[in-house]
Amino acid sequence: MSAELSNPQDLTIAQFLALFSRFSRTEQEQIARTIWEKTFAAQWRLLDKELPNLDISEEEILEELRAVR
């Protein structure tokens, strides 16, 4: 990596994608999985704020799923 990119905050999306394409398919999958794991919690918190807070049991949920099928 060049000295100008030694600070990750200096890396643009286009530069990241160019570097990402140099990795093998397996390495790309590992990188993508790591990014997903790091962002999942934050994404879930945002979604959770939008969802209604229902008092429903696991069995009631399963009954609804069976009824839909």
N, C-alpha and C positions, 0 to 999 in steps of 0.2 A: 504494500500500500504506500502511496506517495506521502511525503511529509505534509502536503497540503490537506490530506484526508486523515491525519493522525487524530483529529478530534471528530468523533462520530457525529457531532452536531453540524459539522461542515458538509456531511455527505448528503447530496440531494437524492431524491427518489430515483431519478434517471441514473445517477451514478450507482446507487445500490442495485438497481435492476441489472445494470451492465455487469457488475461484479457477481451478482447472484447467478447470472447465466453461465458463468465460468465454472460453477460447481457441478459435480455429477448429479444425476437424477436423485440418487439416494441422499446426497448431502442437501440438495434443495428441499427434499421432503423433511429432513431433520430440521432445517432452518425454519421452514413454514410451520412445522409442529411447535417449535419453540416459541415463535412469534404468536401463534394461536393461544398457547398456554399462558403466555404473559399478558395477553389482552382479554382473555375470556372473562376473568373476574370483573373487570371494568365494564365490559359489554353487558354482562349479566346484571350488574347493579343498575345500569341505565334501563334495561328492559324491565327489571323487577319493579321499578318506580311506576311504570306505565300499566302494569298488570293489576287487576283487582285482587284484593286480599280476601279470598274466599275461605270460609271455614268448612272444609270438605275432607272427608277421610279418603285414604288410599283405596279402600273397598268401593266407595261411591264413584271414584274416578274410574276404576276398572269396570264397574257396572255400566257407566256411560260409554266407555270404549267398546264394550261387548255389544251394547245396543246399537251403536253406529255401524258396526261390522255387519 
